[in-house]
């Protein structure tokens, strides 16, 4: 039973502990980076790196929205959300194991 190299790489990217925690968090609701950092108790620089990696592989997407939060009201903030690729990769891995 041979698993495709691309699937192995995608699973490897997705199952990194920090990235997996980010995906779990964003599966509940879309969030901006400050909220993600606060929820995970991690530095912005580290979270930013992993968000970029997840977005590069298609596990997340993001867009700018106007904030309604008191501190940032009226400012454009980037919100991240999970894509359907996360579930697709897990289903494909499950089928092949």
DRENLUMBA-810859 format. One record per residue (C-alpha): residue number from 1; residue in three letters; x, y, z. Coordinates in steps of 0.02 Angstrom, whole numbers, plus 50000, padded with zeros to 5 digits. Example, Ala and Ser with C-alpha at 12.3 -4.5 7.8 and 13.67 -1.06 7.14 Angstrom:
DRENLUMBA-810859
1,ALA,50615,49775,50390
2,SER,50684,49947,50357
END
This chain:
DRENLUMBA-810859
1,UNK,50000,50000,50000
2,UNK,50085,50158,49939
3,UNK,50023,50329,49994
4,UNK,50048,50470,49869
5,UNK,50197,50583,49909
6,UNK,50086,50737,49901
7,UNK,49968,50664,50031
8,UNK,50113,50623,50146
9,UNK,50178,50802,50131
10,UNK,50005,50877,50162
11,UNK,49975,50767,50315
12,UNK,50147,50813,50380
13,UNK,50107,50998,50362
14,UNK,49936,50981,50441
15,UNK,49988,50874,50589
16,UNK,50125,50987,50653
17,UNK,50069,51018,50835
18,UNK,50053,51208,50819
19,UNK,49968,51201,50649
20,UNK,49848,51067,50707
21,UNK,49800,51175,50857
22,UNK,49771,51323,50742
23,UNK,49660,51220,50627
24,UNK,49560,51154,50775
25,UNK,49535,51330,50839
26,UNK,49484,51401,50670
27,UNK,49366,51255,50638
28,UNK,49260,51326,50779
29,UNK,49254,51503,50706
30,UNK,49355,51621,50595
31,UNK,49478,51728,50692
32,UNK,49610,51861,50667
33,UNK,49791,51834,50717
34,UNK,49782,51926,50883
35,UNK,49638,51816,50942
36,UNK,49729,51660,50884
37,UNK,49888,51711,50977
38,UNK,49790,51747,51135
39,UNK,49694,51582,51126
40,UNK,49853,51482,51100
41,UNK,49964,51584,51215
42,UNK,50095,51598,51077
43,UNK,50196,51740,51001
44,UNK,50126,51828,50848
45,UNK,50284,51794,50745
46,UNK,50269,51606,50772
47,UNK,50081,51601,50739
48,UNK,50104,51707,50583
49,UNK,50232,51583,50513
50,UNK,50114,51436,50537
51,UNK,49963,51530,50467
52,UNK,50064,51569,50312
53,UNK,50113,51386,50292
54,UNK,49934,51325,50314
55,UNK,49871,51454,50190
56,UNK,50008,51410,50065
57,UNK,49951,51227,50067
58,UNK,49767,51275,50051
59,UNK,49711,51224,50226
60,UNK,49662,51403,50270
61,UNK,49605,51555,50178
62,UNK,49591,51733,50237
63,UNK,49510,51897,50193
64,UNK,49503,52071,50264
65,UNK,49350,52126,50361
66,UNK,49308,52288,50450
67,UNK,49326,52262,50637
68,UNK,49182,52291,50756
69,UNK,49292,52267,50911
70,UNK,49306,52423,51019
71,UNK,49497,52433,51011
72,UNK,49505,52413,50822
73,UNK,49333,52472,50766
74,UNK,49332,52527,50585
75,UNK,49503,52452,50545
76,UNK,49529,52316,50416
77,UNK,49582,52154,50500
78,UNK,49629,51990,50417
79,UNK,49519,51844,50470
80,UNK,49573,51664,50442
81,UNK,49457,51516,50412
82,UNK,49478,51330,50379
83,UNK,49447,51265,50203
84,UNK,49370,51100,50151
85,UNK,49543,51035,50109
86,UNK,49573,50988,50292
87,UNK,49430,50864,50292
88,UNK,49476,50802,50118
89,UNK,49655,50762,50169
90,UNK,49600,50670,50326
91,UNK,49471,50569,50228
92,UNK,49598,50522,50095
93,UNK,49724,50470,50228
94,UNK,49592,50365,50316
95,UNK,49547,50277,50153
96,UNK,49728,50233,50119
97,UNK,49771,50165,50291
END
